[in-house]
């Protein structure tokens, strides 16, 4: 009986760890804007957390590790570009993938017009559900700056893409 309970705890811990890693991966994508870089980043962050703590402690700890590694990498490589598209391809309607409901909205293209800081706070707020205060604590940025980044990101997206056009059906 004791063996079954320890196996259940181990199985539950693995499920929790997978959810945590998946959440961290989505966060890494919001920062890097590149799937392969995000995979590398989450792997480095998990290794860093496991080495220092022995287990994946929690979401905020993992997110902080991901964020620190990302910005450390940016500082080391000044020529690194986080967006793989130029302004002309965004303006060109033929390059846009927002034509109908049955076609996938290309989130990568839409978010490509945002700076990494704007993508980060938008992700943490809209996807992860953090408040401005929580984002400020997590990213060590004042609440006012978080609100400003959120406002600019939403304004930039609204100016570039008409939400009614994006949700239009045939």
C-alpha positions as CSV (number, residue, x, y, z in Angstrom):
1,X,0.0,0.0,0.0
2,X,2.8,2.4,0.8
3,X,4.4,1.6,-2.5
4,X,1.3,2.6,-4.4
5,X,1.0,6.0,-2.6
6,X,4.7,6.8,-3.3
7,X,4.1,5.8,-7.0
8,X,1.0,8.0,-7.1
9,X,3.0,11.0,-5.6
10,X,5.8,10.4,-8.1
11,X,3.3,10.3,-11.0
12,X,1.5,13.5,-9.8
13,X,4.9,15.2,-9.4
14,X,5.8,14.3,-13.0
15,X,2.5,15.7,-14.3
16,X,3.0,18.9,-12.4
17,X,6.6,19.2,-13.7
18,X,5.4,18.7,-17.3
19,X,2.7,21.4,-16.8
20,X,5.3,23.7,-15.3
21,X,7.8,23.1,-18.1
22,X,5.1,23.6,-20.8
23,X,4.1,26.9,-19.1
24,X,7.7,27.9,-19.0
25,X,8.1,27.0,-22.7
26,X,5.2,29.2,-23.7
27,X,6.8,32.0,-21.7
28,X,10.1,31.4,-23.4
29,X,8.4,31.6,-26.8
30,X,6.8,34.9,-25.8
31,X,10.3,36.3,-25.1
32,X,12.4,34.7,-27.9
33,X,9.7,34.7,-30.6
34,X,11.4,31.6,-31.9
35,X,10.5,28.0,-31.1
36,X,14.1,26.6,-31.2
37,X,15.5,29.4,-29.1
38,X,12.6,28.9,-26.6
39,X,13.4,25.2,-26.4
40,X,17.1,26.0,-25.6
41,X,16.0,28.6,-23.1
42,X,13.6,26.4,-21.2
43,X,16.1,23.6,-21.1
44,X,18.8,25.9,-19.7
45,X,16.4,27.3,-17.2
46,X,15.3,23.9,-16.0
47,X,18.9,22.8,-15.6
48,X,19.8,25.9,-13.7
49,X,16.8,25.5,-11.4
50,X,17.4,21.8,-10.9
51,X,21.1,22.4,-10.1
52,X,20.4,25.1,-7.5
53,X,17.2,23.7,-6.0
54,X,17.2,20.0,-6.7
55,X,13.6,20.1,-8.2
56,X,11.4,22.5,-10.2
57,X,10.2,24.7,-7.3
58,X,7.4,26.7,-8.9
59,X,6.2,28.8,-11.8
60,X,7.6,32.1,-10.6
61,X,11.0,30.7,-9.9
62,X,11.2,29.0,-13.3
63,X,9.9,32.1,-15.1
64,X,12.5,34.2,-13.4
65,X,15.2,31.8,-14.5
66,X,13.9,31.9,-18.1
67,X,13.7,35.7,-18.1
68,X,17.2,36.2,-16.6
69,X,18.8,33.7,-19.1
70,X,17.0,35.4,-22.0
71,X,18.1,39.0,-21.1
72,X,21.6,37.8,-20.2
73,X,21.8,36.3,-23.7
74,X,20.6,39.5,-25.3
75,X,23.3,41.5,-23.5
76,X,26.0,39.0,-24.6
77,X,24.9,39.1,-28.2
78,X,24.0,42.7,-29.3
79,X,23.4,41.6,-32.9
80,X,20.7,39.0,-31.9
81,X,17.3,39.9,-33.4
82,X,14.2,38.5,-31.7
83,X,12.0,39.1,-34.6
84,X,12.4,37.3,-37.9
85,X,10.2,39.6,-40.0
86,X,10.6,43.1,-41.3
87,X,8.0,45.9,-41.3
88,X,7.4,45.5,-45.1
89,X,6.2,42.0,-44.7
90,X,3.7,43.1,-42.0
91,X,2.3,45.8,-44.1
92,X,1.9,43.6,-47.1
93,X,-1.6,42.1,-47.1
94,X,-0.5,39.1,-49.1
95,X,2.0,38.2,-46.4
96,X,-0.8,38.4,-43.8
97,X,-2.4,35.1,-42.7
98,X,-5.5,36.7,-41.4
99,X,-8.1,36.0,-44.1
100,X,-10.8,33.8,-42.6
101,X,-11.8,31.8,-39.6
102,X,-10.9,28.5,-41.3
103,X,-7.3,29.7,-41.7
104,X,-5.0,29.9,-38.7
105,X,-4.2,33.3,-37.4
106,X,-0.5,33.6,-37.4
107,X,0.2,34.8,-33.9
108,X,3.9,34.9,-34.6
109,X,3.4,37.5,-37.3
110,X,1.0,39.5,-35.2
111,X,3.3,39.6,-32.2
112,X,6.3,40.3,-34.4
113,X,5.6,44.0,-34.3
114,X,6.1,44.2,-30.5
115,X,9.3,44.6,-28.6
116,X,10.4,41.7,-26.3
117,X,9.4,43.7,-23.2
118,X,5.9,44.3,-24.6
119,X,5.5,40.7,-25.6
120,X,6.6,39.5,-22.2
121,X,4.1,41.6,-20.2
122,X,1.3,40.9,-22.7
123,X,2.0,37.2,-22.3
124,X,2.1,37.3,-18.6
125,X,-1.1,39.3,-18.4
126,X,-3.2,37.8,-21.1
127,X,-2.0,34.2,-21.1
128,X,-0.8,33.5,-17.6
129,X,-3.3,35.8,-15.9
130,X,-0.9,37.8,-13.8
131,X,-1.9,41.3,-12.6
132,X,0.4,44.3,-13.1
133,X,1.6,44.1,-9.6
134,X,2.5,40.4,-9.9
135,X,4.2,41.1,-13.3
136,X,6.2,43.9,-11.6
137,X,7.3,41.6,-8.8
138,X,8.2,38.8,-11.2
139,X,10.1,41.0,-13.7
140,X,11.5,43.5,-11.1
141,X,9.9,46.4,-13.0
142,X,7.8,49.1,-11.4
143,X,4.0,48.6,-11.7
144,X,3.7,51.9,-13.7
145,X,6.2,50.6,-16.3
146,X,4.3,47.3,-16.6
147,X,1.0,49.2,-17.2
148,X,2.8,51.4,-19.7
149,X,4.2,48.4,-21.6
150,X,0.8,46.7,-21.6
151,X,-0.9,49.8,-22.9
152,X,1.7,50.3,-25.6
153,X,1.5,46.7,-26.7
154,X,-2.3,46.7,-26.9
155,X,-2.3,50.0,-28.7
156,X,0.3,48.9,-31.2
157,X,-1.7,45.7,-31.9
158,X,-4.9,47.6,-32.3
159,X,-3.3,50.1,-34.6
160,X,-1.8,47.4,-36.8
161,X,-4.6,44.9,-36.8
162,X,-8.3,45.6,-36.7
163,X,-9.8,43.0,-34.3
164,X,-13.1,43.0,-36.2
165,X,-11.2,42.1,-39.4
166,X,-9.3,39.3,-37.7
167,X,-12.5,37.6,-36.4
168,X,-14.5,38.1,-39.6
169,X,-16.1,35.0,-41.1
170,X,-16.7,34.2,-44.8
